[in-house]
Amino acid sequence: MPVLRAMLISGALAGLAGDVEVLSVHYQFVSSVSAVNDFDGLIVAFAGHIHPAGVLLFSFLIGGLRAGAIVGLQIRSSILRKLGGR
């Protein structure tokens, strides 16, 4: 349980840091701030336990989360989206 609690706290702090970055520095959503896209294949493989059905399931899950995060953030919070770099 202490590991789960530490993960929850660190995730909340990371979300708060991202919120401050978007709302205080840029005043709009910048899609090039996070470069986590390089590791999606590794995340899907390990989350799906390297089984074809699990990998297929988690690839759709990760893809939906990525698309929802980009489009949903813009629609729900009325934050402008900047496509290029800084």
N, C-alpha and C positions, 0 to 999 in steps of 0.2 A: 503493500500500500504506500510506503514512503516514495517509491519510485514513481508511481502513478500520480501522486500529489505533486511531486517535483515537475513531472511532465506537464501537468495542468497549469501550474504556476508559470513555468517558462513559456508555454504557449500563450497564456494571457498577457504576459509582459511583451512578447514579440508582437502580438496584435495591437497592443497599446502603442508600441514604438512605431509600427506602421501607420497607425491612425494619426499620431502626431506628425509624422513625416508628410502625409498626404494633406492634412488639414491646416498645418502651420507653415510648411515650407513651400510646397508647390501650389497649393490651392486647387489642385486637380489631380486626377488619377494618372500616374505615369506608369505605363505598362512595362517599361524597360528597367524599373527599379529592381525587381526580383529576377534573378537569372537561374531559377531552380529547374527550368525546363530541361536542362541537360541530364538530369537524374531521374526523369519520369520512368524510363525503361527499367532501371534498377529498382525503383520503388514498386512498380507493378510486379516485377519478377519475384521479389521477396514477399510481398503481400499476398500474392497468389500461390505461394509455396512451390513455385516453379512447375506447376501443373497446368496443362493447356487450358482447362476449363476455368481454373482460378485466375490465370493471367488474362483471359478474355473478360471475365467478370470485372476484375479490378481495372483493366484498361478503360472500359466504359465508365466505371465509377470515377476514375481520375480525370478522364476527358470531360465528363459532365460537371465535375467540380471546377475545373479550370474555366470552362465556358460560362458557367453560372457566376463564378467570381468576377470575371471581367465584365460581362453584360449586366449582371444583377447589381453590381456596385454602382454602375452608372445610372441605372433606372431607379433603384430604390432610394439612393441618397442624393440624387441630382448633382453629382460631382462630374465635372467635365472630364473627358478622356483625352489624353494626349498620346498620340500614336508613336511619335518619334522619341529620340533620346532627350536628354536634359537640354 
